[in-house]
Amino acid sequence: MAPSAEPAAELSHLPKADGSATFSHSGFTVTSAVNGPIEAPRRDENAFEALVDVTVRPAAGVGGTAERQLESILQPALRQLIPVRNFPRCMIQVTLQVMEMPENAYVNTKLLQAQLNLPIIPALLHASILGLMSAAIPLKTIATATTLAMGVDGKDGILVDPSLAEADKARSIHVLGFTSDDELLLAECSGSFTVQEWDKILEAGRSVCCQGPDLGPDTAMAAGGLESQSIKAFIRSTMETKVSTGLYWK
């Protein structure tokens, strides 16, 4: 699947996985493979809840510190969405393969700065959620995430869904994720910002993810950007299409 500024998805296309999805948006393309619930390894099993195992693989080469950082962000977020106490002594495996990254003349696609690792988190999260639903893993709620940049090229204001080049020039980068119940799921930041700026960033992220396109005077969409409210609608329509196709024979 080629990278696209508009969201695109393909479901259940990996035959050896319980569920799979390829999600593409804003130049990022991520494929998720989900297996579970399966029996957890004896040394890792929990008698009261399921283990959620997340693995991120880079577009090229072998995973390193950057991928481990992304895994440590995604794992607790997915645990909040999955009713883990329904599956004691089990494991749910989520493997995320980065297929494509947006081109950036200033940044190597394999070794990214910490600030530039953050913009891929929304694509990883959305691919994970689609993969989990494809595998028929129950979820307490779904979530969407967005990337916000503050102080791009020294300018005031907040930019939604910045490109990697814009993120490279930003004073700070923020990834915020909210559930469909409007609750904050994750917040990852890099760079320098004030408490007053953080309040504006939080409000902008909540508006993008929960309230729709009314972003306020200090917030702008990047070229080709799409509000996370539209991602919610896209996830719903994708699953509705999948279900209707699966029941077509009836």
Backbone hydrogen bonds, N-H to C=O, Kabsch-Sander energy under -0.5 kcal/mol:
donor,donor_aa,acceptor,acceptor_aa,energy
8,A,24,S,-1.9
10,E,22,T,-1.6
12,S,20,S,-2.9
17,A,14,L,-1.4
18,D,34,V,-0.8
19,G,34,V,-1.9
21,A,32,S,-2.0
22,T,10,E,-2.4
23,F,30,V,-2.9
24,S,8,A,-2.6
25,H,28,F,-2.5
26,S,4,S,-0.8
27,G,4,S,-1.3
28,F,25,H,-2.1
29,T,100,E,-1.9
30,V,23,F,-2.7
31,T,97,Q,-2.7
32,S,21,A,-3.5
33,A,95,T,-2.4
34,V,19,G,-3.4
35,N,93,Q,-2.1
38,I,91,M,-2.5
40,A,89,R,-1.8
44,D,41,P,-1.6
45,E,41,P,-1.6
46,N,49,E,-0.5
50,A,84,V,-1.8
51,L,90,C,-2.8
53,D,51,L,-0.7
53,D,92,I,-2.5
54,V,52,V,-0.6
55,T,94,V,-2.5
57,R,96,L,-3.2
68,R,64,G,-2.1
69,Q,65,T,-2.2
70,L,66,A,-1.9
71,E,67,E,-2.3
72,S,68,R,-2.0
73,I,69,Q,-1.1
74,L,70,L,-2.4
75,Q,71,E,-2.6
77,A,73,I,-0.9
78,L,74,L,-2.7
79,R,75,Q,-1.9
80,Q,76,P,-1.2
81,L,77,A,-0.7
81,L,78,L,-0.6
82,I,78,L,-2.0
84,V,82,I,-2.2
86,N,83,P,-2.1
87,F,84,V,-1.6
89,R,46,N,-2.8
89,R,49,E,-0.8
90,C,87,F,-1.3
91,M,38,I,-2.8
92,I,51,L,-2.9
93,Q,35,N,-2.9
93,Q,91,M,-0.5
94,V,53,D,-3.2
95,T,33,A,-2.7
96,L,55,T,-3.6
96,L,94,V,-0.5
97,Q,31,T,-3.2
97,Q,95,T,-0.6
98,V,57,R,-2.7
98,V,96,L,-0.6
99,M,29,T,-2.8
99,M,97,Q,-0.6
100,E,29,T,-1.6
107,V,104,N,-1.0
112,L,110,K,-0.8
116,L,113,Q,-0.7
117,N,113,Q,-0.7
117,N,114,A,-1.0
118,L,114,A,-0.7
120,I,117,N,-1.0
121,I,118,L,-2.1
124,L,120,I,-2.1
125,L,121,I,-2.8
126,H,122,P,-2.7
127,A,123,A,-2.3
128,S,124,L,-2.0
129,I,125,L,-2.4
130,L,126,H,-2.2
131,G,127,A,-2.3
132,L,128,S,-2.6
133,M,129,I,-2.2
134,S,130,L,-2.2
135,A,131,G,-1.7
136,A,133,M,-1.3
137,I,132,L,-2.7
140,K,81,L,-3.6
141,T,81,L,-0.6
144,T,178,F,-2.2
146,T,176,L,-2.3
148,L,174,H,-3.4
149,A,159,L,-2.8
150,M,172,S,-2.8
151,G,157,G,-1.4
153,D,169,K,-1.4
154,G,151,G,-1.5
155,K,152,V,-2.0
158,I,218,D,-3.1
159,L,149,A,-2.9
160,V,220,A,-3.1
161,D,147,T,-3.1
167,A,163,S,-2.8
168,D,164,L,-2.1
169,K,165,A,-0.9
170,A,167,A,-0.9
171,R,150,M,-1.7
172,S,150,M,-1.6
173,I,190,S,-2.9
174,H,148,L,-2.9
175,V,188,E,-2.9
176,L,146,T,-2.1
176,L,174,H,-0.5
177,G,186,L,-2.4
178,F,144,T,-2.5
179,T,183,E,-2.6
180,S,142,I,-2.0
182,D,179,T,-1.9
185,L,177,G,-3.6
186,L,177,G,-1.4
188,E,175,V,-2.4
190,S,173,I,-2.2
192,S,171,R,-1.5
198,W,194,T,-2.3
199,D,195,V,-1.9
200,K,196,Q,-1.5
201,I,197,E,-2.6
202,L,198,W,-2.9
203,E,199,D,-2.0
204,A,200,K,-2.5
205,G,201,I,-2.8
206,R,202,L,-2.4
207,S,203,E,-2.2
208,V,204,A,-2.5
209,C,205,G,-2.5
210,C,206,R,-2.5
211,Q,206,R,-0.8
211,Q,207,S,-1.2
212,G,207,S,-1.4
215,L,213,P,-1.6
219,T,216,G,-1.2
220,A,158,I,-2.7
222,A,160,V,-2.2
225,G,222,A,-2.7
229,Q,208,V,-0.9
230,S,227,E,-0.9
231,I,227,E,-1.0
232,K,228,S,-2.2
233,A,229,Q,-1.9
234,F,230,S,-2.5
235,I,231,I,-2.8
236,R,232,K,-2.3
237,S,233,A,-2.7
238,T,234,F,-2.5
239,M,235,I,-2.2
240,E,236,R,-2.5
241,T,237,S,-2.3
242,K,238,T,-2.0
243,V,239,M,-2.7
244,S,240,E,-2.6
245,T,241,T,-2.2
246,G,242,K,-2.2
247,L,243,V,-1.8
248,Y,245,T,-1.1
250,K,247,L,-1.5
